[in-house]
Amino acid sequence: MAWWKHSKPADTAADPNLPLIRFEGITKIFKGDADEETRALDNVTLDIERGEYVVISGPSGCGKSTFLSMLALLDAPTGGRYTFNGRRVDQLSPAEKARVRNVEIGLIFQSFNLIGDMTVYENVEYPLTLRGVSGEDRKARVDAALQRVGLAPRAKQRPGSLSGGHQQLVAIARAIAGRPPIVLADEPTGNLDSKSGEAVMEMLRELNAAGATVCLATHNPRYIEMARRNIYLFDGRVVPQPVA
């Protein structure tokens, strides 16, 4: 595809036969007042293979966002083992985790995390600058990503002048400009109108068809049906999806 071709990671898995993602007994416990505990994830064991299109679904509070944060190396499990591309995540340094997030994972989360003092263009370009991508390549990637999400005319604007939906599209452009082999999306259409939402879902399908692994958290039944596999969470556990 002309506008996107994912980058090959610099590191290769220790064993190429291993899945891209492996959770073994992953548990995440949050402690509140008076030592009250909440099990956001409870003994989750599963594999996600390279090139899969996976949906994470379930009722509100079931652990979907925590699941994605764990996949993205933004949070550490309380118990269990996470192996990403053949590497034990608990054995990676903070700098190594940051490099994995910047190079190998495209994040589309509900918090946009845009930099207010930067223009739309600069927000999309910034992670590429950190990676040392050449100026010519950066420009080509940023232009293609902004064109793909329909924000090329707004490249010089700052995030504060945009609607929530347009800020969401900037975050999406930033994620795909890095051409990551895995894309993690947490309700990526939640701030968008129906037309823009359909365009984003079509883009995710294109990414997957081009070889990217896509993990999408959503409540939308139609979007769930688009995926090849549904991981249904209930009270932090992977369970069979109830029959409607």
Secondary structure, DSSP 8 states (H G I E B T S, - for coil): --S------SS--SSTTS-SEEEEEEEEEEE-GGG-EEEEEEEEEEEE-TT-EEEEE-STTSSHHHHHHHHTTSS--SEEEEEETTEEGGGS-HHHHHHHHHHTEEEE-SS----TTS-HHHHHHHHHHHTT--HHHHHHHHHHHHHHTT-GGGTTS-GGGS-HHHHHHHHHHHHHHT--SEEEEESTTTTS-HHHHHHHHHHHHHHHHTT-EEEEE---HHHHHHSSEEEEEETTEE------
